Amino acid sequence: MAIGCNDWKTPTERRMKIISYICKRRYVTMDELGQEFGVTTRTIRSDLKDLSESYPIKTIRGRYGGGVTIHENFHLDKNYLNTDEIDILKKLKSYISTNDSVIIDSILNKFSLCR
């Protein structure tokens, strides 16, 4: 079932559908994405370059094992802490009680990609 050109009107809309597709499949090839979205693999590469600035996607080179994957713990419907937020929470831990420190650890575990 190809998405086709009618499901998106702008490159930004296409990119959002691409990231959603990658999140559902967890691994796809560039050719699959090109066919699915009705664009060239060159366009897909450009889209992935833009997406990689905001999402934890990784391209794997290789003729027979290459493709695109996303961080195993990343899901679009979840909010994540940025590095500044993580750093400030870690700093705060040294100024609070042990019980509150446990709560901060819980927050870090729930909302951080890298644990």
Secondary structure as UniProt FT lines:
FT   HELIX           5..7
FT   HELIX           11..25
FT   STRAND          27..28
FT   HELIX           30..37
FT   HELIX           41..51
FT   TURN            52..54
FT   STRAND          57..60
FT   TURN            63..65
FT   STRAND          67..70
FT   TURN            72..73
FT   TURN            76..77
FT   HELIX           83..93
FT   TURN            94..95
FT   HELIX           98..111
//
